[in-house]
């Protein structure tokens, strides 16, 4: 993780972006998105993660999160990224329908060899780029940015039309995972 960006305030709410190495479009397939969603749910139930907003794009994720008392975001993010990385790579290896299997595994292996922290593959870029949201203006700006990502990418006309986002929850439609809406 970068020295500049850290989870400094254990009681803070943070906007976090994390990306697949080389900005590879992995989350174009539901099987990989579901691993990420299931990991979100697990971290909510077992690791004290509070998700206030999220969007899963094709090659990166934006989330607004905080932690329950006694839990630390740096630990949650470390575990979430480690687990999802391992599971997604394992799923790519065993997915007989994955037409990009050789290319994907080669790219993740090449990135892994560049990083002494890895034994073989690297799926996520190293940093999380957490930004503490210290006032309502920052929260509103990041919520709008996060929820409009699929619109800006040309995937949908309205943020709530994109399935893999909390914009649905903020518009009154139950989304894929439970979130804690910021009032």
Helices and strands as residue ranges (DSSP letters): E 14-19, G 21-23, H 30-46, E 49-56, E 60-67, H 73-94, H 101-113, E 131-132, H 136-152, G 159-161, H 167-170
